[in-house]
Amino acid sequence: MQGGFLTEAIGTLAAICTTIAFIPQALLVLKRRETRDISLAMYIVFNTGLALWLAYGVAIASWPIIIANIITLCLALAILGAKLRYG
């Protein structure tokens, strides 16, 4: 089962990295309230993808996928909300 542990560790590390990488963008958008250069279509598709990854994580009971996508979805929804509010 060493391979299973290694696989889970890699997935967890990947989830942590991709979630942490998204935080500065979300904070910048929320602080500056500037979303002119952000694509609305991209964030709609991105949030849809995150929701689907979350559903997949729940379906396979993978906590790294579930937690990472909950956090990233919240951040991305905040950016999408800012885009809709501030244009």
N, C-alpha and C positions, 0 to 999 in steps of 0.2 A: 504493500500500500504506500510505499515511499513515493511512487509516481503520482498517486492521487493527492498526497500532501503538497508535492511540488507544484502540481497543476493548480491547486486551490490557492497556494501562496502567490503564484504568478498572477492569477486572476484578481486576487485581493490587491496586490501591488498596482496592477494596471488600473483598477477601479479607483484607488486612492489618488494616483497620479492624474488621471483624467478629471476627476472631481475637483481636486485642488487647483488644477490649471485653469478651471473655469471661474474660480472665485474672483481674481483680479478684474476680469471683464465685467462681471456682475456689479462689483463694488464701484467701478469707474462709471458705469452707466447710471447707477442709482445716485451716485454723488453728484455727477455733472448734469444729469437729466438731459443729456444730449444723445439722441438716437438717429439723427439724420443719416448718418453713414451706415446704419445697420439695415440689412435687408429683412423686410417683413416676411416675405415668402420663405426665406431661409429659416427664420425662427419658428414659423408655423410648422414647416417640415421637420426641423430639429426637435421641437417639443413633441411632435407626433412620434418620431423615432424613439425618443426617450421613454415615452409612455409605453410603447411597444416593447422596448428592452425591459422595462419594469414588469410588464405582464409576463414576459418570457422568464424573467428571474423568479417571479412568483410560481410560475408553472413548473419550473425545475427545482424550486426551493433552494436557490443559490443566494445566500445572504450578501456576498460581495456585490453581486449584480443588483439586488434589491436596494440595498442601502445607497450605493453609489448613484443609482438612477433616481431615487427619491430626492437626494440632495441636489443633484444636477438639474433635475426637472424643476425643483423649486426655484433655483437660481435662474434657469432659462425662462421660466414663466414670469419671473419678476422683470427680466429684460424685455420679454414680449409685452408685458403689461405697460412698461415704460414706453416702448415703441408705440403702442396704441394710444397712450395718453399724450405723449410729447411729440409724436410724429417723427 
